[in-house]
Amino acid sequence: MTGRLAVSFAAALRAAALAAGASFASATLAQAHFQPEDIDMGRVQYHRTCAQCHGHNMVNSGTTVYDLRRFPVDDVERFQNSVTNGKGNMPSFKDALTPQQIELLWAYVGSRGGKEP
């Protein structure tokens, strides 16, 4: 599969997993790697939602806010919980972002901005 067909297939698999009661984490972790289209959409969402605090392209000193380049790539549940419920000085985005937007943010952060699969 290539192009849009592969993206549609991957999206359908994620939707089916979520509809079947799978958690956000298991549906996302089931992917062997992030789709380039998801990373790109996650980058757009990141710059719309997160960059003002976490830095352009996740680049910041890590002294006042968490350096997302160091976020454990195997801890999607922690990421989802932090974004959804907030943590420390970070506000909750539960009412501002959909689960799909959070999943796209994870594709961007979890792939280190597209630098790692």
C-alpha positions in Angstrom: 0.0 0.0 0.0 1.2 3.5 -0.7 0.1 7.0 -0.2 -3.5 7.9 0.8 -4.6 4.2 0.8 -2.0 3.3 3.4 -3.0 6.3 5.5 -6.7 5.5 5.2 -6.0 1.9 6.1 -3.9 2.9 9.2 -6.6 5.4 10.3 -9.2 2.7 9.9 -7.2 0.2 12.0 -6.8 2.8 14.7 -10.5 3.6 14.6 -11.4 -0.1 14.8 -9.1 -0.7 17.7 -10.5 2.3 19.6 -14.1 1.3 18.8 -13.4 -2.3 20.0 -12.5 -0.9 23.4 -8.7 -0.8 23.1 -7.1 2.0 25.0 -5.5 5.0 23.3 -2.1 3.7 24.3 -2.5 0.2 22.9 -4.0 1.4 19.7 -1.1 3.8 19.2 1.6 1.4 20.4 0.3 -1.2 18.1 1.8 0.8 15.2 5.3 -0.3 14.4 6.1 3.3 13.5 4.4 6.6 13.0 3.0 7.5 9.6 4.7 10.5 8.0 1.3 12.2 7.5 0.5 11.8 11.2 3.9 13.3 12.2 3.3 16.3 9.8 -0.2 16.9 11.2 1.1 16.5 14.7 3.8 19.1 13.9 1.1 21.6 12.9 -0.9 20.8 16.0 2.2 21.1 18.2 3.0 24.5 16.8 -0.6 25.6 17.3 -0.9 24.3 20.9 2.5 23.5 22.5 5.3 25.6 20.9 4.7 28.7 23.0 5.8 26.8 26.1 7.8 23.8 24.8 9.7 25.7 22.0 9.7 25.7 18.3 10.3 22.2 17.0 10.5 21.1 20.7 13.8 23.0 21.2 14.0 24.6 24.6 16.5 24.7 27.4 14.5 22.3 29.6 15.1 24.6 32.6 11.6 26.0 33.1 9.4 23.6 31.0 9.9 19.9 30.2 12.1 19.2 27.2 9.9 17.0 25.1 12.8 15.7 23.1 13.6 13.6 26.3 10.0 12.3 26.7 10.1 8.5 27.0 9.0 7.2 23.6 7.5 4.0 25.2 5.2 5.9 27.6 2.3 7.1 25.5 0.0 6.7 28.5 2.0 9.3 30.5 1.9 11.6 27.5 -1.8 11.3 27.1 -2.4 11.8 30.8 -0.2 14.9 31.0 -1.8 16.5 28.0 -5.4 15.6 29.0 -5.1 16.4 32.7 -2.2 18.7 32.9 0.9 18.4 35.1 2.6 20.9 37.3 2.4 24.3 35.6 1.0 22.7 32.4 -2.8 23.1 32.1 -5.2 20.5 31.1 -6.1 20.3 27.4 -9.1 17.9 28.0 -11.6 20.5 26.8 -9.3 22.0 24.1 -8.1 18.9 22.2 -9.8 15.9 20.8 -8.3 12.4 21.4 -7.3 12.4 17.7 -5.4 15.7 18.1 -3.6 14.3 21.1 -2.8 11.2 19.1 -1.3 13.4 16.4 0.7 15.3 19.0 2.0 12.0 20.2 3.1 11.0 16.6 5.1 14.2 16.5 6.6 14.0 20.0 7.0 10.3 20.1 8.9 10.3 16.8 11.1 13.1 18.0 9.7 15.5 15.5 10.0 12.9 12.7 13.6 12.2 13.4 12.9 8.7 14.7 10.3 6.2 13.5 
